[in-house]
């Protein structure tokens, strides 16, 4: 919810490619912006996953005794 309020005025608050597609299909967004929205959403998801993994990676092995790549799959 915080992300929507922070970025809603800039991008319309679309953080999901399906929402961006729906907005383009209904004519609320131009199709020329669709690829840029999807690329931005994927880059943001990758950065968020990398940050989450770097913060919590040691805790998986510490508590569960499993390797990092297995924890990433869970």
PQR file of N, CA, C, O and H, with PARSE charges and radii, in Angstrom:
ATOM      1  N   UNK A   1       0.819  -1.181   0.000 -0.4000 1.5000
ATOM      2  CA  UNK A   1       0.000   0.000   0.000 -0.0000 2.0000
ATOM      3  C   UNK A   1       0.866   1.249   0.000  0.5500 1.7000
ATOM      4  O   UNK A   1       0.551   2.235  -0.665 -0.5500 1.4000
ATOM      5  N   UNK A   2       1.944   1.198   0.741 -0.4000 1.5000
ATOM      6  CA  UNK A   2       2.848   2.340   0.788 -0.0000 2.0000
ATOM      7  C   UNK A   2       3.459   2.607  -0.586  0.5500 1.7000
ATOM      8  O   UNK A   2       3.608   3.759  -0.994 -0.5500 1.4000
ATOM      9  H   UNK A   2       2.199   0.396   1.281  0.4000 1.0000
ATOM     10  N   UNK A   3       3.812   1.535  -1.293 -0.4000 1.5000
ATOM     11  CA  UNK A   3       4.394   1.702  -2.628 -0.0000 2.0000
ATOM     12  C   UNK A   3       3.405   2.368  -3.573  0.5500 1.7000
ATOM     13  O   UNK A   3       3.797   3.185  -4.406 -0.5500 1.4000
ATOM     14  H   UNK A   3       3.691   0.600  -0.961  0.4000 1.0000
ATOM     15  N   UNK A   4       2.137   2.029  -3.451 -0.4000 1.5000
ATOM     16  CA  UNK A   4       1.122   2.650  -4.302 -0.0000 2.0000
ATOM     17  C   UNK A   4       1.026   4.147  -4.031  0.5500 1.7000
ATOM     18  O   UNK A   4       0.960   4.945  -4.967 -0.5500 1.4000
ATOM     19  H   UNK A   4       1.818   1.366  -2.774  0.4000 1.0000
ATOM     20  N   UNK A   5       1.018   4.526  -2.774 -0.4000 1.5000
ATOM     21  CA  UNK A   5       0.922   5.949  -2.440 -0.0000 2.0000
ATOM     22  C   UNK A   5       2.176   6.719  -2.850  0.5500 1.7000
ATOM     23  O   UNK A   5       2.098   7.889  -3.227 -0.5500 1.4000
ATOM     24  H   UNK A   5       1.071   3.878  -2.015  0.4000 1.0000
ATOM     25  N   UNK A   6       3.329   6.060  -2.774 -0.4000 1.5000
ATOM     26  CA  UNK A   6       4.569   6.734  -3.142 -0.0000 2.0000
ATOM     27  C   UNK A   6       4.703   6.914  -4.650  0.5500 1.7000
ATOM     28  O   UNK A   6       5.151   7.964  -5.112 -0.5500 1.4000
ATOM     29  H   UNK A   6       3.392   5.110  -2.468  0.4000 1.0000
ATOM     30  N   UNK A   7       4.322   5.908  -5.412 -0.4000 1.5000
ATOM     31  CA  UNK A   7       4.555   5.927  -6.862 -0.0000 2.0000
ATOM     32  C   UNK A   7       3.280   6.035  -7.680  0.5500 1.7000
ATOM     33  O   UNK A   7       3.344   6.051  -8.909 -0.5500 1.4000
ATOM     34  H   UNK A   7       3.958   5.055  -5.037  0.4000 1.0000
ATOM     35  N   UNK A   8       2.145   6.109  -7.043 -0.4000 1.5000
ATOM     36  CA  UNK A   8       0.880   6.142  -7.773 -0.0000 2.0000
ATOM     37  C   UNK A   8       0.742   7.320  -8.710  0.5500 1.7000
ATOM     38  O   UNK A   8       0.158   7.191  -9.786 -0.5500 1.4000
ATOM     39  H   UNK A   8       2.093   6.097  -6.045  0.4000 1.0000
ATOM     40  N   UNK A   9       1.265   8.459  -8.323 -0.4000 1.5000
ATOM     41  CA  UNK A   9       1.161   9.632  -9.178 -0.0000 2.0000
ATOM     42  C   UNK A   9       2.070   9.578 -10.388  0.5500 1.7000
ATOM     43  O   UNK A   9       1.825  10.264 -11.381 -0.5500 1.4000
ATOM     44  H   UNK A   9       1.739   8.564  -7.448  0.4000 1.0000
ATOM     45  N   UNK A  10       3.119   8.769 -10.318 -0.4000 1.5000
ATOM     46  CA  UNK A  10       4.084   8.675 -11.414 -0.0000 2.0000
ATOM     47  C   UNK A  10       3.663   7.618 -12.426  0.5500 1.7000
ATOM     48  O   UNK A  10       3.588   7.892 -13.624 -0.5500 1.4000
ATOM     49  H   UNK A  10       3.318   8.212  -9.512  0.4000 1.0000
ATOM     50  N   UNK A  11       3.391   6.416 -11.944 -0.4000 1.5000
ATOM     51  CA  UNK A  11       3.115   5.305 -12.859 -0.0000 2.0000
ATOM     52  C   UNK A  11       1.676   4.824 -12.793  0.5500 1.7000
ATOM     53  O   UNK A  11       1.307   3.901 -13.519 -0.5500 1.4000
ATOM     54  H   UNK A  11       3.452   6.194 -10.971  0.4000 1.0000
ATOM     55  N   UNK A  12       0.872   5.410 -11.963 -0.4000 1.5000
ATOM     56  CA  UNK A  12      -0.485   4.919 -11.808 -0.0000 2.0000
ATOM     57  C   UNK A  12      -0.593   3.803 -10.794  0.5500 1.7000
ATOM     58  O   UNK A  12      -1.683   3.276 -10.573 -0.5500 1.4000
ATOM     59  H   UNK A  12       1.171   6.160 -11.374  0.4000 1.0000
ATOM     60  N   UNK A  13       0.506   3.434 -10.177 -0.4000 1.5000
ATOM     61  CA  UNK A  13       0.492   2.400  -9.151 -0.0000 2.0000
ATOM     62  C   UNK A  13       0.431   0.990  -9.695  0.5500 1.7000
ATOM     63  O   UNK A  13      -0.021   0.087  -8.992 -0.5500 1.4000
ATOM     64  H   UNK A  13       1.392   3.863 -10.356  0.4000 1.0000
ATOM     65  N   UNK A  14       0.867   0.772 -10.917 -0.4000 1.5000
ATOM     66  CA  UNK A  14       0.866  -0.575 -11.502 -0.0000 2.0000
ATOM     67  C   UNK A  14       2.162  -1.279 -11.129  0.5500 1.7000
ATOM     68  O   UNK A  14       3.230  -0.918 -11.622 -0.5500 1.4000
ATOM     69  H   UNK A  14       1.234   1.506 -11.488  0.4000 1.0000
ATOM     70  N   UNK A  15       2.074  -2.265 -10.277 -0.4000 1.5000
ATOM     71  CA  UNK A  15       3.257  -3.028  -9.893 -0.0000 2.0000
ATOM     72  C   UNK A  15       3.160  -4.468 -10.375  0.5500 1.7000
ATOM     73  O   UNK A  15       3.944  -5.319  -9.955 -0.5500 1.4000
ATOM     74  H   UNK A  15       1.205  -2.559  -9.878  0.4000 1.0000
ATOM     75  N   UNK A  16       2.208  -4.743 -11.250 -0.4000 1.5000
ATOM     76  CA  UNK A  16       1.960  -6.080 -11.752 -0.0000 2.0000
ATOM     77  C   UNK A  16       1.769  -5.986 -13.261  0.5500 1.7000
ATOM     78  O   UNK A  16       0.979  -5.161 -13.720 -0.5500 1.4000
ATOM     79  H   UNK A  16       1.571  -4.052 -11.591  0.4000 1.0000
ATOM     80  N   UNK A  17       2.473  -6.812 -14.053 -0.4000 1.5000
ATOM     81  CA  UNK A  17       2.303  -6.755 -15.502 -0.0000 2.0000
ATOM     82  C   UNK A  17       0.870  -7.041 -15.959  0.5500 1.7000
ATOM     83  O   UNK A  17       0.439  -6.527 -16.992 -0.5500 1.4000
ATOM     84  H   UNK A  17       3.115  -7.482 -13.680  0.4000 1.0000
ATOM     85  N   UNK A  18       0.136  -7.845 -15.209 -0.4000 1.5000
ATOM     86  CA  UNK A  18      -1.252  -8.120 -15.585 -0.0000 2.0000
ATOM     87  C   UNK A  18      -2.113  -6.867 -15.462  0.5500 1.7000
ATOM     88  O   UNK A  18      -3.009  -6.646 -16.277 -0.5500 1.4000
ATOM     89  H   UNK A  18       0.485  -8.262 -14.370  0.4000 1.0000
ATOM     90  N   UNK A  19      -1.847  -6.056 -14.458 -0.4000 1.5000
ATOM     91  CA  UNK A  19      -2.587  -4.799 -14.298 -0.0000 2.0000
ATOM     92  C   UNK A  19      -2.226  -3.840 -15.423  0.5500 1.7000
ATOM     93  O   UNK A  19      -3.097  -3.161 -15.967 -0.5500 1.4000
ATOM     94  H   UNK A  19      -1.120  -6.235 -13.796  0.4000 1.0000
ATOM     95  N   UNK A  20      -0.958  -3.782 -15.771 -0.4000 1.5000
ATOM     96  CA  UNK A  20      -0.538  -2.929 -16.884 -0.0000 2.0000
ATOM     97  C   UNK A  20      -1.192  -3.372 -18.184  0.5500 1.7000
ATOM     98  O   UNK A  20      -1.619  -2.538 -18.981 -0.5500 1.4000
ATOM     99  H   UNK A  20      -0.250  -4.334 -15.330  0.4000 1.0000
ATOM    100  N   UNK A  21      -1.271  -4.673 -18.400 -0.4000 1.5000
ATOM    101  CA  UNK A  21      -1.933  -5.198 -19.593 -0.0000 2.0000
ATOM    102  C   UNK A  21      -3.408  -4.831 -19.602  0.5500 1.7000
ATOM    103  O   UNK A  21      -3.943  -4.430 -20.635 -0.5500 1.4000
ATOM    104  H   UNK A  21      -0.924  -5.351 -17.753  0.4000 1.0000
ATOM    105  N   UNK A  22      -4.064  -4.966 -18.465 -0.4000 1.5000
ATOM    106  CA  UNK A  22      -5.485  -4.615 -18.384 -0.0000 2.0000
ATOM    107  C   UNK A  22      -5.706  -3.130 -18.665  0.5500 1.7000
ATOM    108  O   UNK A  22      -6.673  -2.764 -19.332 -0.5500 1.4000
ATOM    109  H   UNK A  22      -3.629  -5.292 -17.626  0.4000 1.0000
ATOM    110  N   UNK A  23      -4.826  -2.284 -18.166 -0.4000 1.5000
ATOM    111  CA  UNK A  23      -4.951  -0.849 -18.425 -0.0000 2.0000
ATOM    112  C   UNK A  23      -4.768  -0.535 -19.905  0.5500 1.7000
ATOM    113  O   UNK A  23      -5.445   0.343 -20.441 -0.5500 1.4000
ATOM    114  H   UNK A  23      -4.040  -2.582 -17.624  0.4000 1.0000
ATOM    115  N   UNK A  24      -3.866  -1.240 -20.562 -0.4000 1.5000
ATOM    116  CA  UNK A  24      -3.684  -1.030 -22.002 -0.0000 2.0000
ATOM    117  C   UNK A  24      -4.873  -1.555 -22.794  0.5500 1.7000
ATOM    118  O   UNK A  24      -5.296  -0.932 -23.768 -0.5500 1.4000
ATOM    119  H   UNK A  24      -3.316  -1.953 -20.126  0.4000 1.0000
ATOM    120  N   UNK A  25      -5.407  -2.685 -22.385 -0.4000 1.5000
ATOM    121  CA  UNK A  25      -6.562  -3.249 -23.088 -0.0000 2.0000
ATOM    122  C   UNK A  25      -7.803  -2.374 -22.958  0.5500 1.7000
ATOM    123  O   UNK A  25      -8.615  -2.306 -23.881 -0.5500 1.4000
ATOM    124  H   UNK A  25      -5.063  -3.190 -21.594  0.4000 1.0000
ATOM    125  N   UNK A  26      -7.950  -1.714 -21.835 -0.4000 1.5000
ATOM    126  CA  UNK A  26      -9.115  -0.844 -21.641 -0.0000 2.0000
ATOM    127  C   UNK A  26      -8.890   0.569 -22.157  0.5500 1.7000
ATOM    128  O   UNK A  26      -9.797   1.399 -22.105 -0.5500 1.4000
ATOM    129  H   UNK A  26      -7.291  -1.769 -21.086  0.4000 1.0000
ATOM    130  N   UNK A  27      -7.689   0.850 -22.657 -0.4000 1.5000
ATOM    131  CA  UNK A  27      -7.412   2.154 -23.234 -0.0000 2.0000
ATOM    132  C   UNK A  27      -6.999   3.221 -22.240  0.5500 1.7000
ATOM    133  O   UNK A  27      -6.926   4.398 -22.596 -0.5500 1.4000
ATOM    134  H   UNK A  27      -6.952   0.176 -22.699  0.4000 1.0000
ATOM    135  N   UNK A  28      -6.733   2.843 -21.024 -0.4000 1.5000
ATOM    136  CA  UNK A  28      -6.320   3.820 -20.007 -0.0000 2.0000
ATOM    137  C   UNK A  28      -4.829   4.121 -20.054  0.5500 1.7000
ATOM    138  O   UNK A  28      -4.378   5.113 -19.481 -0.5500 1.4000
ATOM    139  H   UNK A  28      -6.793   1.888 -20.735  0.4000 1.0000
ATOM    140  N   UNK A  29      -4.069   3.281 -20.724 -0.4000 1.5000
ATOM    141  CA  UNK A  29      -2.633   3.487 -20.926 -0.0000 2.0000
ATOM    142  C   UNK A  29      -2.336   3.240 -22.400  0.5500 1.7000
ATOM    143  O   UNK A  29      -2.944   2.363 -23.014 -0.5500 1.4000
ATOM    144  H   UNK A  29      -4.436   2.475 -21.189  0.4000 1.0000
ATOM    145  N   UNK A  30      -1.416   3.997 -22.971 -0.4000 1.5000
ATOM    146  CA  UNK A  30      -1.036   3.732 -24.365 -0.0000 2.0000
ATOM    147  C   UNK A  30      -0.172   2.471 -24.458  0.5500 1.7000
ATOM    148  O   UNK A  30       0.608   2.168 -23.556 -0.5500 1.4000
ATOM    149  H   UNK A  30      -0.922   4.709 -22.472  0.4000 1.0000
ATOM    150  N   UNK A  31      -0.326   1.752 -25.559 -0.4000 1.5000
ATOM    151  CA  UNK A  31       0.442   0.528 -25.752 -0.0000 2.0000
ATOM    152  C   UNK A  31       1.936   0.800 -25.841  0.5500 1.7000
ATOM    153  O   UNK A  31       2.742  -0.087 -25.556 -0.5500 1.4000
ATOM    154  H   UNK A  31      -0.960   1.998 -26.293  0.4000 1.0000
ATOM    155  N   UNK A  32       2.312   1.992 -26.226 -0.4000 1.5000
ATOM    156  CA  UNK A  32       3.740   2.307 -26.329 -0.0000 2.0000
ATOM    157  C   UNK A  32       4.428   2.292 -24.963  0.5500 1.7000
ATOM    158  O   UNK A  32       5.644   2.113 -24.888 -0.5500 1.4000
ATOM    159  H   UNK A  32       1.658   2.712 -26.457  0.4000 1.0000
ATOM    160  N   UNK A  33       3.676   2.475 -23.899 -0.4000 1.5000
ATOM    161  CA  UNK A  33       4.248   2.473 -22.550 -0.0000 2.0000
ATOM    162  C   UNK A  33       4.287   1.079 -21.920  0.5500 1.7000
ATOM    163  O   UNK A  33       4.982   0.868 -20.926 -0.5500 1.4000
ATOM    164  H   UNK A  33       2.689   2.621 -23.960  0.4000 1.0000
ATOM    165  N   UNK A  34       3.546   0.130 -22.491 -0.4000 1.5000
ATOM    166  CA  UNK A  34       3.443  -1.201 -21.889 -0.0000 2.0000
ATOM    167  C   UNK A  34       4.801  -1.896 -21.719  0.5500 1.7000
ATOM    168  O   UNK A  34       5.085  -2.394 -20.630 -0.5500 1.4000
ATOM    169  H   UNK A  34       2.981   0.301 -23.298  0.4000 1.0000
ATOM    170  N   UNK A  35       5.655  -1.948 -22.762 -0.4000 1.5000
ATOM    171  CA  UNK A  35       6.948  -2.625 -22.556 -0.0000 2.0000
ATOM    172  C   UNK A  35       7.795  -1.971 -21.465  0.5500 1.7000
ATOM    173  O   UNK A  35       8.484  -2.664 -20.717 -0.5500 1.4000
ATOM    174  H   UNK A  35       5.425  -1.543 -23.647  0.4000 1.0000
ATOM    175  N   UNK A  36       7.747  -0.667 -21.375 -0.4000 1.5000
ATOM    176  CA  UNK A  36       8.533   0.032 -20.353 -0.0000 2.0000
ATOM    177  C   UNK A  36       8.009  -0.262 -18.953  0.5500 1.7000
ATOM    178  O   UNK A  36       8.788  -0.404 -18.010 -0.5500 1.4000
ATOM    179  H   UNK A  36       7.187  -0.105 -21.983  0.4000 1.0000
ATOM    180  N   UNK A  37       6.703  -0.353 -18.822 -0.4000 1.5000
ATOM    181  CA  UNK A  37       6.129  -0.693 -17.516 -0.0000 2.0000
ATOM    182  C   UNK A  37       6.550  -2.097 -17.100  0.5500 1.7000
ATOM    183  O   UNK A  37       6.947  -2.317 -15.956 -0.5500 1.4000
ATOM    184  H   UNK A  37       6.070  -0.238 -19.588  0.4000 1.0000
ATOM    185  N   UNK A  38       6.464  -3.044 -18.028 -0.4000 1.5000
ATOM    186  CA  UNK A  38       6.798  -4.432 -17.700 -0.0000 2.0000
ATOM    187  C   UNK A  38       8.285  -4.563 -17.361  0.5500 1.7000
ATOM    188  O   UNK A  38       8.642  -5.253 -16.406 -0.5500 1.4000
ATOM    189  H   UNK A  38       6.142  -2.865 -18.958  0.4000 1.0000
ATOM    190  N   UNK A  39       9.143  -3.912 -18.126 -0.4000 1.5000
ATOM    191  CA  UNK A  39      10.580  -3.967 -17.828 -0.0000 2.0000
ATOM    192  C   UNK A  39      10.855  -3.365 -16.450  0.5500 1.7000
ATOM    193  O   UNK A  39      11.623  -3.928 -15.670 -0.5500 1.4000
ATOM    194  H   UNK A  39       8.854  -3.351 -18.902  0.4000 1.0000
ATOM    195  N   UNK A  40      10.243  -2.246 -16.154 -0.4000 1.5000
ATOM    196  CA  UNK A  40      10.423  -1.626 -14.845 -0.0000 2.0000
ATOM    197  C   UNK A  40       9.922  -2.495 -13.709  0.5500 1.7000
ATOM    198  O   UNK A  40      10.540  -2.556 -12.647 -0.5500 1.4000
ATOM    199  H   UNK A  40       9.619  -1.789 -16.788  0.4000 1.0000
ATOM    200  N   UNK A  41       8.800  -3.168 -13.933 -0.4000 1.5000
ATOM    201  CA  UNK A  41       8.251  -4.051 -12.905 -0.0000 2.0000
ATOM    202  C   UNK A  41       9.159  -5.255 -12.676  0.5500 1.7000
ATOM    203  O   UNK A  41       9.353  -5.675 -11.536 -0.5500 1.4000
ATOM    204  H   UNK A  41       8.298  -3.118 -14.796  0.4000 1.0000
ATOM    205  N   UNK A  42       9.713  -5.810 -13.745 -0.4000 1.5000
ATOM    206  CA  UNK A  42      10.610  -6.956 -13.610 -0.0000 2.0000
ATOM    207  C   UNK A  42      11.918  -6.560 -12.925  0.5500 1.7000
ATOM    208  O   UNK A  42      12.428  -7.303 -12.086 -0.5500 1.4000
ATOM    209  H   UNK A  42       9.555  -5.468 -14.672  0.4000 1.0000
ATOM    210  N   UNK A  43      12.452  -5.411 -13.274 -0.4000 1.5000
ATOM    211  CA  UNK A  43      13.679  -4.939 -12.622 -0.0000 2.0000
ATOM    212  C   UNK A  43      13.421  -4.693 -11.136  0.5500 1.7000
ATOM    213  O   UNK A  43      14.241  -5.055 -10.292 -0.5500 1.4000
ATOM    214  H   UNK A  43      12.037  -4.809 -13.956  0.4000 1.0000
ATOM    215  N   UNK A  44      12.294  -4.084 -10.822 -0.4000 1.5000
ATOM    216  CA  UNK A  44      11.943  -3.848  -9.424 -0.0000 2.0000
ATOM    217  C   UNK A  44      11.766  -5.136  -8.645  0.5500 1.7000
ATOM    218  O   UNK A  44      12.186  -5.229  -7.491 -0.5500 1.4000
ATOM    219  H   UNK A  44      11.628  -3.790 -11.508  0.4000 1.0000
ATOM    220  N   UNK A  45      11.145  -6.138  -9.271 -0.4000 1.5000
ATOM    221  CA  UNK A  45      10.965  -7.431  -8.609 -0.0000 2.0000
ATOM    222  C   UNK A  45      12.306  -8.116  -8.371  0.5500 1.7000
ATOM    223  O   UNK A  45      12.521  -8.719  -7.320 -0.5500 1.4000
ATOM    224  H   UNK A  45      10.804  -6.063 -10.208  0.4000 1.0000
ATOM    225  N   UNK A  46      13.200  -8.024  -9.341 -0.4000 1.5000
ATOM    226  CA  UNK A  46      14.526  -8.625  -9.183 -0.0000 2.0000
ATOM    227  C   UNK A  46      15.306  -7.953  -8.059  0.5500 1.7000
ATOM    228  O   UNK A  46      15.945  -8.629  -7.253 -0.5500 1.4000
ATOM    229  H   UNK A  46      13.025  -7.535 -10.195  0.4000 1.0000
ATOM    230  N   UNK A  47      15.254  -6.637  -8.007 -0.4000 1.5000
ATOM    231  CA  UNK A  47      15.959  -5.907  -6.942 -0.0000 2.0000
ATOM    232  C   UNK A  47      15.373  -6.255  -5.575  0.5500 1.7000
ATOM    233  O   UNK A  47      16.116  -6.461  -4.616 -0.5500 1.4000
ATOM    234  H   UNK A  47      14.734  -6.089  -8.662  0.4000 1.0000
ATOM    235  N   UNK A  48      14.051  -6.320  -5.482 -0.4000 1.5000
ATOM    236  CA  UNK A  48      13.411  -6.661  -4.209 -0.0000 2.0000
ATOM    237  C   UNK A  48      13.760  -8.079  -3.775  0.5500 1.7000
ATOM    238  O   UNK A  48      14.024  -8.316  -2.596 -0.5500 1.4000
ATOM    239  H   UNK A  48      13.447  -6.153  -6.261  0.4000 1.0000
ATOM    240  N   UNK A  49      13.765  -9.030  -4.716 -0.4000 1.5000
ATOM    241  CA  UNK A  49      14.114 -10.407  -4.376 -0.0000 2.0000
ATOM    242  C   UNK A  49      15.571 -10.519  -3.949  0.5500 1.7000
ATOM    243  O   UNK A  49      15.898 -11.269  -3.029 -0.5500 1.4000
ATOM    244  H   UNK A  49      13.550  -8.838  -5.674  0.4000 1.0000
ATOM    245  N   UNK A  50      16.442  -9.776  -4.616 -0.4000 1.5000
ATOM    246  CA  UNK A  50      17.857  -9.791  -4.248 -0.0000 2.0000
ATOM    247  C   UNK A  50      18.070  -9.217  -2.851  0.5500 1.7000
ATOM    248  O   UNK A  50      18.836  -9.768  -2.060 -0.5500 1.4000
ATOM    249  H   UNK A  50      16.176  -9.167  -5.364  0.4000 1.0000
ATOM    250  N   UNK A  51      17.401  -8.124  -2.552 -0.4000 1.5000
ATOM    251  CA  UNK A  51      17.520  -7.539  -1.213 -0.0000 2.0000
ATOM    252  C   UNK A  51      16.970  -8.469  -0.138  0.5500 1.7000
ATOM    253  O   UNK A  51      17.583  -8.636   0.916 -0.5500 1.4000
ATOM    254  H   UNK A  51      16.779  -7.676  -3.195  0.4000 1.0000
ATOM    255  N   UNK A  52      15.816  -9.075  -0.403 -0.4000 1.5000
ATOM    256  CA  UNK A  52      15.235  -9.997   0.575 -0.0000 2.0000
ATOM    257  C   UNK A  52      16.141 -11.205   0.789  0.5500 1.7000
ATOM    258  O   UNK A  52      16.325 -11.659   1.918 -0.5500 1.4000
ATOM    259  H   UNK A  52      15.317  -8.940  -1.259  0.4000 1.0000
ATOM    260  N   UNK A  53      16.701 -11.717  -0.295 -0.4000 1.5000
ATOM    261  CA  UNK A  53      17.594 -12.865  -0.176 -0.0000 2.0000
ATOM    262  C   UNK A  53      18.849 -12.505   0.606  0.5500 1.7000
ATOM    263  O   UNK A  53      19.315 -13.291   1.431 -0.5500 1.4000
ATOM    264  H   UNK A  53      16.552 -11.348  -1.212  0.4000 1.0000
ATOM    265  N   UNK A  54      19.398 -11.319   0.351 -0.4000 1.5000
ATOM    266  CA  UNK A  54      20.619 -10.936   1.057 -0.0000 2.0000
ATOM    267  C   UNK A  54      20.369 -10.698   2.542  0.5500 1.7000
ATOM    268  O   UNK A  54      21.259 -10.923   3.362 -0.5500 1.4000
ATOM    269  H   UNK A  54      19.019 -10.681  -0.319  0.4000 1.0000
ATOM    270  N   UNK A  55      19.184 -10.253   2.891 -0.4000 1.5000
ATOM    271  CA  UNK A  55      18.865 -10.008   4.299 -0.0000 2.0000
ATOM    272  C   UNK A  55      18.598 -11.317   5.036  0.5500 1.7000
ATOM    273  O   UNK A  55      19.048 -11.488   6.169 -0.5500 1.4000
ATOM    274  H   UNK A  55      18.461 -10.070   2.225  0.4000 1.0000
ATOM    275  N   UNK A  56      17.875 -12.239   4.411 -0.4000 1.5000
ATOM    276  CA  UNK A  56      17.425 -13.439   5.108 -0.0000 2.0000
ATOM    277  C   UNK A  56      18.201 -14.701   4.778  0.5500 1.7000
ATOM    278  O   UNK A  56      17.898 -15.752   5.343 -0.5500 1.4000
ATOM    279  H   UNK A  56      17.510 -12.099   3.490  0.4000 1.0000
ATOM    280  N   UNK A  57      19.184 -14.651   3.895 -0.4000 1.5000
ATOM    281  CA  UNK A  57      19.849 -15.878   3.457 -0.0000 2.0000
ATOM    282  C   UNK A  57      20.557 -16.602   4.597  0.5500 1.7000
ATOM    283  O   UNK A  57      20.508 -17.830   4.654 -0.5500 1.4000
ATOM    284  H   UNK A  57      19.430 -13.797   3.436  0.4000 1.0000
ATOM    285  N   UNK A  58      21.201 -15.894   5.489 -0.4000 1.5000
ATOM    286  CA  UNK A  58      21.893 -16.546   6.595 -0.0000 2.0000
ATOM    287  C   UNK A  58      20.948 -17.183   7.587  0.5500 1.7000
ATOM    288  O   UNK A  58      21.316 -18.149   8.254 -0.5500 1.4000
ATOM    289  H   UNK A  58      21.241 -14.896   5.442  0.4000 1.0000
ATOM    290  N   UNK A  59      19.767 -16.676   7.695 -0.4000 1.5000
ATOM    291  CA  UNK A  59      18.807 -17.203   8.669 -0.0000 2.0000
ATOM    292  C   UNK A  59      18.248 -18.558   8.255  0.5500 1.7000
ATOM    293  O   UNK A  59      17.922 -19.377   9.113 -0.5500 1.4000
ATOM    294  H   UNK A  59      19.468 -15.891   7.153  0.4000 1.0000
ATOM    295  N   UNK A  60      18.132 -18.806   6.946 -0.4000 1.5000
ATOM    296  CA  UNK A  60      17.647 -20.112   6.505 -0.0000 2.0000
ATOM    297  C   UNK A  60      18.619 -21.209   6.914  0.5500 1.7000
ATOM    298  O   UNK A  60      18.218 -22.231   7.469 -0.5500 1.4000
ATOM    299  H   UNK A  60      18.396 -18.141   6.249  0.4000 1.0000
ATOM    300  N   UNK A  61      19.884 -20.991   6.638 -0.4000 1.5000
ATOM    301  CA  UNK A  61      20.866 -22.004   6.985 -0.0000 2.0000
ATOM    302  C   UNK A  61      21.013 -22.123   8.495  0.5500 1.7000
ATOM    303  O   UNK A  61      21.233 -23.220   9.009 -0.5500 1.4000
ATOM    304  H   UNK A  61      20.210 -20.161   6.187  0.4000 1.0000
ATOM    305  N   UNK A  62      20.897 -21.035   9.195 -0.4000 1.5000
ATOM    306  CA  UNK A  62      21.059 -21.033  10.640 -0.0000 2.0000
ATOM    307  C   UNK A  62      19.939 -21.824  11.323  0.5500 1.7000
ATOM    308  O   UNK A  62      20.203 -22.578  12.260 -0.5500 1.4000
ATOM    309  H   UNK A  62      20.719 -20.144   8.777  0.4000 1.0000
ATOM    310  N   UNK A  63      18.707 -21.662  10.872 -0.4000 1.5000
ATOM    311  CA  UNK A  63      17.577 -22.307  11.537 -0.0000 2.0000
ATOM    312  C   UNK A  63      17.211 -23.660  10.943  0.5500 1.7000
ATOM    313  O   UNK A  63      16.795 -24.564  11.667 -0.5500 1.4000
ATOM    314  H   UNK A  63      18.493 -21.050  10.111  0.4000 1.0000
ATOM    315  N   UNK A  64      17.363 -23.804   9.640 -0.4000 1.5000
ATOM    316  CA  UNK A  64      16.899 -25.025   8.998 -0.0000 2.0000
ATOM    317  C   UNK A  64      18.028 -25.935   8.532  0.5500 1.7000
ATOM    318  O   UNK A  64      17.785 -27.093   8.192 -0.5500 1.4000
ATOM    319  H   UNK A  64      17.702 -23.070   9.052  0.4000 1.0000
ATOM    320  N   UNK A  65      19.256 -25.430   8.513 -0.4000 1.5000
ATOM    321  CA  UNK A  65      20.383 -26.244   8.089 -0.0000 2.0000
ATOM    322  C   UNK A  65      20.388 -26.563   6.608  0.5500 1.7000
ATOM    323  O   UNK A  65      20.906 -27.606   6.210 -0.5500 1.4000
ATOM    324  H   UNK A  65      19.454 -24.489   8.790  0.4000 1.0000
ATOM    325  N   UNK A  66      19.832 -25.705   5.790 -0.4000 1.5000
ATOM    326  CA  UNK A  66      19.800 -25.953   4.351 -0.0000 2.0000
ATOM    327  C   UNK A  66      20.668 -24.926   3.633  0.5500 1.7000
ATOM    328  O   UNK A  66      20.982 -23.865   4.172 -0.5500 1.4000
ATOM    329  H   UNK A  66      19.411 -24.857   6.113  0.4000 1.0000
ATOM    330  N   UNK A  67      21.041 -25.262   2.427 -0.4000 1.5000
ATOM    331  CA  UNK A  67      21.885 -24.373   1.639 -0.0000 2.0000
ATOM    332  C   UNK A  67      21.071 -23.210   1.089  0.5500 1.7000
ATOM    333  O   UNK A  67      19.842 -23.263   1.041 -0.5500 1.4000
ATOM    334  H   UNK A  67      20.786 -26.125   1.989  0.4000 1.0000
ATOM    335  N   UNK A  68      21.774 -22.160   0.675 -0.4000 1.5000
ATOM    336  CA  UNK A  68      21.125 -20.941   0.200 -0.0000 2.0000
ATOM    337  C   UNK A  68      20.249 -21.174  -1.024  0.5500 1.7000
ATOM    338  O   UNK A  68      19.143 -20.639  -1.093 -0.5500 1.4000
ATOM    339  H   UNK A  68      22.772 -22.117   0.715  0.4000 1.0000
ATOM    340  N   UNK A  69      20.711 -21.950  -1.976 -0.4000 1.5000
ATOM    341  CA  UNK A  69      19.923 -22.112  -3.196 -0.0000 2.0000
ATOM    342  C   UNK A  69      18.633 -22.867  -2.931  0.5500 1.7000
ATOM    343  O   UNK A  69      17.639 -22.637  -3.621 -0.5500 1.4000
ATOM    344  H   UNK A  69      21.609 -22.385  -1.920  0.4000 1.0000
ATOM    345  N   UNK A  70      18.619 -23.748  -1.964 -0.4000 1.5000
ATOM    346  CA  UNK A  70      17.383 -24.443  -1.606 -0.0000 2.0000
ATOM    347  C   UNK A  70      16.422 -23.466  -0.944  0.5500 1.7000
ATOM    348  O   UNK A  70      15.220 -23.505  -1.207 -0.5500 1.4000
ATOM    349  H   UNK A  70      19.426 -23.934  -1.403  0.4000 1.0000
ATOM    350  N   UNK A  71      16.933 -22.603  -0.100 -0.4000 1.5000
ATOM    351  CA  UNK A  71      16.086 -21.608   0.549 -0.0000 2.0000
ATOM    352  C   UNK A  71      15.490 -20.655  -0.472  0.5500 1.7000
ATOM    353  O   UNK A  71      14.356 -20.206  -0.306 -0.5500 1.4000
ATOM    354  H   UNK A  71      17.910 -22.571   0.113  0.4000 1.0000
ATOM    355  N   UNK A  72      16.228 -20.342  -1.516 -0.4000 1.5000
ATOM    356  CA  UNK A  72      15.713 -19.446  -2.551 -0.0000 2.0000
ATOM    357  C   UNK A  72      14.572 -20.102  -3.311  0.5500 1.7000
ATOM    358  O   UNK A  72      13.662 -19.408  -3.764 -0.5500 1.4000
ATOM    359  H   UNK A  72      17.149 -20.708  -1.650  0.4000 1.0000
ATOM    360  N   UNK A  73      14.597 -21.409  -3.460 -0.4000 1.5000
ATOM    361  CA  UNK A  73      13.522 -22.111  -4.157 -0.0000 2.0000
ATOM    362  C   UNK A  73      12.261 -22.207  -3.319  0.5500 1.7000
ATOM    363  O   UNK A  73      11.159 -22.296  -3.859 -0.5500 1.4000
ATOM    364  H   UNK A  73      15.336 -21.973  -3.092  0.4000 1.0000
ATOM    365  N   UNK A  74      12.415 -22.190  -2.012 -0.4000 1.5000
ATOM    366  CA  UNK A  74      11.255 -22.270  -1.129 -0.0000 2.0000
ATOM    367  C   UNK A  74      10.548 -20.967  -1.179  0.5500 1.7000
ATOM    368  O   UNK A  74       9.529 -20.792  -0.510 -0.5500 1.4000
ATOM    369  H   UNK A  74      13.310 -22.117  -1.573  0.4000 1.0000
TER
END
